[in-house]
Amino acid sequence: MICRKLGPQIRGNFLPPEPDRLFKSLRARSAKSRERAKAQAQDFLLTLQRLSADERRLVCAIFVNGCQAELPGNVHINIDFLQRIIEFPRSKICRLLGKIRSLGFLSRIRTGKDAHDEYLGSAEDVALEWNLLREKIGGNLTPLAIAMIRGATEGCCEECGANALDRLDFSQLSSATFTEE
């Protein structure tokens, strides 16, 4: 009753001690796979902390709105659609994506137009993947990154989800700290 009166707890840079909802999303059932997923999730949180606010907003927008058809390799999104979501010009998107390669974010612009396509314009996509740059538990962990970002916004309206990502509040990844709006 006291917790309800005080309202929801505002957290920042928070990953719950037991992110069971993340484990379920990743299908991590054994103790070893859960331990590994938690270590990777902590590394992803640390990576997000190292991004600037604009870089974090861009990465989160791509992971939340991008197409997962090419997973586990990457997530991709039409660059025009991305510009409309994030309200950054194409040049800023490309500049920001180029700056975060050192943190394991690998990106590319893919352009393609079928010669038989009768529609105007060409398809330009941004493809993004996240690689953990550690020897034992590293590699392409784009599915984990997507599960964390999308899980952090689950049960929230768009604005509250964006605010949680701005604060790096991943409390929605645990049943113990999950709240439904």
VENSULDA-V999366 format. One record per residue. SS is DSSP state (a for helix, b for strand, c for the rest). Layout:
SS ; SS
This chain:
c ; a ; a ; a ; a ; a ; c ; c ; c ; c ; c ; c ; c ; b ; c ; c ; c ; c ; c ; a ; a ; a ; a ; a ; a ; a ; c ; c ; c ; c ; a ; a ; a ; a ; a ; a ; a ; a ; a ; a ; a ; a ; a ; a ; a ; a ; a ; a ; a ; a ; c ; c ; a ; a ; a ; a ; a ; a ; a ; a ; a ; a ; a ; a ; a ; c ; b ; c ; c ; c ; c ; c ; c ; c ; b ; b ; b ; b ; a ; a ; a ; a ; a ; a ; a ; a ; c ; c ; c ; a ; a ; a ; a ; a ; a ; a ; a ; a ; a ; c ; a ; a ; a ; c ; b ; b ; b ; b ; b ; b ; b ; b ; c ; c ; c ; c ; c ; c ; c ; c ; c ; c ; b ; b ; b ; b ; b ; b ; b ; b ; b ; b ; c ; c ; c ; c ; c ; c ; b ; b ; c ; a ; a ; a ; a ; a ; a ; a ; a ; a ; a ; a ; a ; c ; c ; c ; c ; a ; a ; a ; a ; a ; a ; a ; a ; a ; a ; c ; b ; c ; a ; a ; a ; c ; c ; c ; c ; c ; c ; c ; c
